[in-house]
Amino acid sequence: MGNAVRWLPKTSFTLILAAPALAVVLLAEEPQKIDNVCTPEDAEALGLTCAEDEPCAVFLELSSVEGFGASVFASGNLHTVDTTISGVLLASSDAGKTWSEPVKRIPIAELDQIQFADPQHGWAVGVKVNSLPRDPFLLVTVDGGQMWHQVPLFEEPLLGAIQQFWFDSANRGQLVVDRSQGRTKRYELYQTTTGGETWTLKEASDQPIQIANAKTESPNWRAVADKDAYRVERRTATGWETLARFAIHAGDCK
């Protein structure tokens, strides 16, 4: 299990490198543990072979953090060593003191980048993971993250994942989909003028497409993994402040 924990947070190591010289204010409390209820039916649906004497460890991975004022959001997933269980969105309205999950966990999915164009309008991108990434979607909020609704990018099941996205305003945004290898035109650029509710294909190419001015991570927020927990951190004038810690080992399926 030790090897699995070291392998999980590969995205976060990139985030650590963003500002290696800045000091970090650490919390002394034990890391929070998000609820992980795994029934025998869940294990069977996911194809897990777990037992009381050989449980399947479940891990939390945080991919992205975004915030404004006292509101903070962190996206990621729960998974075993080799199986994705569900996409998870965490939210705090008091600068990380207490947390909730504003949307139900999305089965067999991962949630990735989060962006807010203003304090009311925000998006988190996700993808279903069933052997290969497929059926990319967005979670959309128009009330500052209190309520979110899911918007599928495609009307029918298709392979692909959202590689990057960016909103210039509450209504106007772009995203790039990697439709996976084996296609003549692997990369597709989509555009919305409806806040992410509908999307129009603008370009397809066999070469990677870059959205101008897009950022893959927030300059002021990050999720960093240490030995046993993810730290949700906010940049301050003197370094990084840790607002919360979440245990990487979320529980076991038996």
N, C-alpha and C positions, 0 to 999 in steps of 0.2 A: 504493500500500500504506500510505503514511503516513496517509491519511484513514481507511482501514479500522481501523488500530490505535487511532486516537483515538476512533473510534465504538464499539468493542467494549465497554469496561468501564463501561457506564452505571450498573449497580448499584453499583459501587465508588465512584463519585462521591458517592452518597448516604451511603456509609459514611464517607467523608472528612469530610463536613459534621457528623458526629455529635460530633466533639470537635476543632474546628479550632485551639484554643489550646494543645493538649497537644504536648509535644515528642516527637519520634520518634527512636529510636536506629537508625541505618542500618547495614547490613552492607556491608563493602567488597568482598566477593567478587563474582565474576561470577554472574549469575542461573543457576540450574539449568535444564536443558532436559529436559522429559520426552520419552520416546521416542515418535516418531511414524513408524510404518512404513505407508506408503501404496502398495499394490500396484496395478497396472493393473486388477485385478479389483475392488478397492475403489473406484477412481475410476469405473469403469463402473457399479457398483451404485448409487453416489450421484449418477450423472448429471453427473459433472464432466468438463469438456473441458480437460484438462491435457496439456502436452507438455513435452519437454526444454527447448525454447526459450521456452515460455510456461507455466511451472509455476503451480499453484494454491497460494498461500500458506495455511498452516494456522496458526490462532491458538488459544491457550489463554485461556479466560475462567474465573475463579474467582468463584463466586457467594456462598459462605458458608463461615465458619470456626467451629469449635467445639473445645473442649478441656477437659481436666481433668488436673491434675498435669502429668506429662511427655507425656501423650498429646494429639496435635493432629490434627484432621481438616479437610480442605478439599475442597469439592465444586465441580463446574463442568462444562465441556464443551470439546471441540475442534471447531472449525468453520472453514470458509473464509469469504470475505466474505458469501456468501449461502446456504451449505449447512451444516447441522449434521451433524457426523460421528459423535460419540459422547459419552456422559456419562462423566465421570471422577471417581473418588474417590481422594484422596491421604491417606496416613496416616503419622504419625510417632510413635514411642514414646519418643523421646529429646529432646523439646522442640525439634524442628525440625532436628536435626543430620543425620539421614538420613530418607529417605522411601520409601514403597512404595505399591503399589496393591492393597488387600486384596480387591477384586472386579474381575472382568474388565470392560473398558470396554463400555458398553451402546450398541449401534449406533443411530444416528439418534435420540439422546436427550439431554436436558439434566438435570443434577442441580442442585437448588436448595438450599433451607434444610436445615440440620442441627440436631438437638436431642438432648441427652442428659438423661434424667430423673434418672439417677444414674450412677456410673462404669461400670456394666455395660450399661445399657439405652439404646440410641440409635436414631435414625431419620434418614434423609435422603429427601427427596421428589424425585420425578422425573417426566418426561413424555416421551413420544415426540413427535418433531417431524417431521412429514411433510406439508408445506404448511400444516397447521393442527395446534395442540397436540391430542394424543389419547392415550388409554390411560394415564392417570396411575397411578403406582405408588409404593411406598415400598421403601427398603432398610432392613432391620431387623437389629440386632445385639443379642445378649443376653450377650456375653462381653467387653464393653469395646472392641469394634471389631476383634477379630482375625478374626472370621468375620461375613459379612453374607449375608442372603438376600433375594430380591426378592418382594414381595407386590403383585400387581395390585389396584387398587381395584375394578375392574369385571370381571365374568366374560366379557363380550363386548366387542369393540372399540367404543369410544365417544369422541366428541370431548369435550374438557375438560382442564383443568389444575388442580392443587391450588394455590389462591391463598394459603392460610395453614393452619398446623396447630399444635397445642400439646398436650403431654402433661403432666398434673398428677402422674402417677405412672408406674411401670413398666408398669402395665396400662391405665390410663384416659387416653384422649385424644380430641380432636376435630379435624376438618379441614373446610375449606370448598372446594368445587369450583366453578370458573367453567365452566359448560357451554357457553360461547361465545354470541355474539349470535344472535338469531333465535328463541329459546325464550321461551315465556310466563313460565316460572320458571327464570331463568338460573342462580341460585345455589343450591347444595345443601349442607346441613350434615350431616356424618356423625359417628358416635360409635363408639368401640371400648372394650371392657372386657377385651380379650385381647392387649393390647400391640401392637395394629396388625395382628394376623393376620386378623381379620374386622371388617367395618364395617357399621353399620346407619344407614340414612337417617333423620334426625330432623326435617328441615325443608327446604322448598323455597320460594324467594321470587324475585320479580322485582326486589327491592332487595338491595344488598350486605349480607352477613351478617358480623358481627364476633364473633370468639371472645373472650370476656372474659379478660383478663390475658395474652393471647397476645403474644409478642414476635416481630417479623419479623427481628431480628438480635441477636446476642449482645452484651451490654454490655462484654464483656471480650476479645473476639476480633474480628478483621476482616481482609478482603482489600482492599488498596488498590493501584490501578494507577498506575504512573508512566509514563515515556516508553516503556520497553521491557520492563518486568517487573511482575508482581504481587508485592506484599510481604504475607506472612502475619505479622500483628502481634498481640501480646498486651499488654493494658493493665497497666501497673505503677503504683506509687505516685506516680511522677514523670512519667509520660507513656506513650508506646507504644514497645514493644521489638519490633524486627524479628527474627523467628526464621528466616525463609527468604525467598528471592526466586526466582520462577519466570519464565522468559522467556515473553513474550507470543507471539512468533513461534516456533512449535514445529517448523517445518519446511515442506516443500513436497510436494505431489502432482505427479507428472510423468507 
